Amino acid sequence: MSVELSVILVNYNGIQYLDACLKSIQQHLLEIDYEIILIDNNSQDESCTFIKENYPTICLIESRSNNGFGKGNNLAVQQAKGEYVLLLNIDTVLQDNLKPALDYVKTHKTVGALGINMLNGNKEYLQAVGQFPNLTNLFWMKRAFQFDDDFISGDFSKEIYEVDWLTGSFILMSKRIYDEIKGFDEDYFLYVEDVDFCKRIADLGYKRVFYSKQKYIHYVGFNKKKNPMLIKGYRLYIKKHFKGFYKYLCLGVLKINQSVKMIKGLF
């Protein structure tokens, strides 16, 4: 049987999320010929044992090291047999049948990546898209998510929106395009790799779209320990995508952002 979609999961000590995530995949991909490839980044919990005992048909890749998010995805996609790939975080639970989203990607060849509506653990709206980094949102990072009024309120008037970048917790795309951009930049270990990923999709002329009518839960959390990794990720992004005086200006603004966070005790 041919595989239409490869679902790619990267796990690190996420055993508490695995069962709900995998059951939601089984429930909402019924009309799709799919496979699941899970790469475990050297978890210290019982994740691999749980998968082997409860989901033996999953293609499990057991890494001896923590590869980070981007490299983990790249290693898993190398094993993918599907024409399309769904990059999905393990701390997610799908809420809707994904066939309409997959059909949209299949019939719109200019679409490089598709994301859907993200909810938190209480099923409250979370912003899942953002603007590419610039001088303003590198200082006020919250402005990176102020895409337009619909995305601020979560009250969507359209089914499809073109956006800059999509959160890496759910990205549906053609494997051909994934291969064309050579996957994630492995210089990023965690955070901002999805922004860079979408920027390189954009640089090749492909659209990034948000499909508002479908939803998933993402048990996302944020604490100040993540701020240093965010700053590091954005610094790397600036060095890779900006040039000349503008690059150094953005690095300076990011340094100010970092200093303000340190003063506020957010590091």
Sequence and secondary structure as in RCSB ss.txt:
>XXXX:A:sequence
MSVELSVILVNYNGIQYLDACLKSIQQHLLEIDYEIILIDNNSQDESCTFIKENYPTICLIESRSNNGFGKGNNL
AVQQAKGEYVLLLNIDTVLQDNLKPALDYVKTHKTVGALGINMLNGNKEYLQAVGQFPNLTNLFWMKRAFQFDDD
FISGDFSKEIYEVDWLTGSFILMSKRIYDEIKGFDEDYFLYVEDVDFCKRIADLGYKRVFYSKQKYIHYVGFNKK
KNPMLIKGYRLYIKKHFKGFYKYLCLGVLKINQSVKMIKGLF
>XXXX:A:secstr
   SEEEEEEESS HHHHHHHHHHHHHH TTS EEEEEEE   SSSHHHHHHHH TTSEEEE SS  HHHHHHHH
HHTT  SSEEEEEETTEEE S SHHHHHHHHH TTEEEEEEEEE TTS EE  EE    HHHHHSGGGGG   HH
HHH   S SEEEESEE TTEEEEEHHHHHHTTSS TT  SSSHHHHHHHHHHHTT EEEEEEEEEEEE     GG
GHHHHHHHHHHHHHHH  HHHHHHHHHHHHHHHHHHHHTT  
